[in-house]
């Protein structure tokens, strides 16, 4: 009995592969459209500089794999670093940028939903240093002191405190070596970090520590 040999594009595995890639492509396209539709706060950009304190000290590469390596070297959990690199880079420059392996533009973080916020600590360093000195005991301030400082900044720029603002506050506390049990951190380490200098008591960052710090901060 003669059977006609199927061409490769008629085979079941080829059809399944084609359907799978089509579904993945449509899903990626949907995410791309979603990212482009997200609202972004309209903040005054000011001079072109690295506004994230952590990225300011790590100064990562503009190629994504090297970016993740550099950020990990300065204390961020690798999974967290990779997620940030893809999510931020995708929002900034689209899906094609992610597929090409490009890193996010660390000078344009004021154009990213979930990252951008107008009440940056770095805008008011002299005033905040004075406030911190008035609050500190034995060279330390508390996590709640940082929260009050953030509230002061938000009031000055007339904005509601957003989730990215809360994340910045917790990230500062953790990266500057904040103790989650005592909820205290050395003032000098906070301001070293805000000025783009590696803190003396530099500490690693991961999602677990960040979430613990966020849970301890009282915003109401």
C-alpha positions, 0 to 999 in steps of 0.5 A: 500500500502506497502512502504519500509522504507528508511534507515537513510543513504538513507534519503535526509537530510543525503545526503545533510549533507554528501555533505555539509561536503565534500565541507567544507573539500575540501575547508579547504584542499584547504586553507591548500595547499594554506597556505603551498605554500605562500612565506616566506622571508628568514630572520636570525632568531637569538635567540629564542624570541618573536619578535612581540612587542604586543605579548611580553607584553601580553605573551599569552597562547598556547591554542587558546581560552586562547590565544585570551582571553589573547591578548584581555585583552591586548587591541586587538579587539577579532575578530582581535585576533581570526583571527590572532590566526587561520591564523598564527597557520594554516600557522605554523602547518597546519589544524590539529593544528587549529582543535585541538584548538592550538594557534600559536607559538609566538616564530616562527613568522619568518615563517609566510607569511604576518607576517614575515619581516626582517626589525624589529625595535627591531634589531636596538634599540640603533640606533633608540633611537638616531634617535628618540631623534634627531627628537622628540619635547616635548618628541614626534615623529610623525607617519612619523618619525616612517616611516623614522625609518622603512626605515632606518632599511630596508636599513640596512638589504637591503630589500624592505619595505613589507606590514608586515613592514608597519603593524608593524609601524602602530601597534606600533603607535596605541598601544603606544597611538599615536594620529591619529589627531596630528599624534604624539606619545610619544617616551618613549611609542614607545621604552617601547613597542619595549622592551616588556614593557607595554606603559604608554599611552597604547591604544587598537588595532582594524582593524579600528584604524590600517587602519587609521594609515596605511592610514596616513603613507606616504611611497613614 
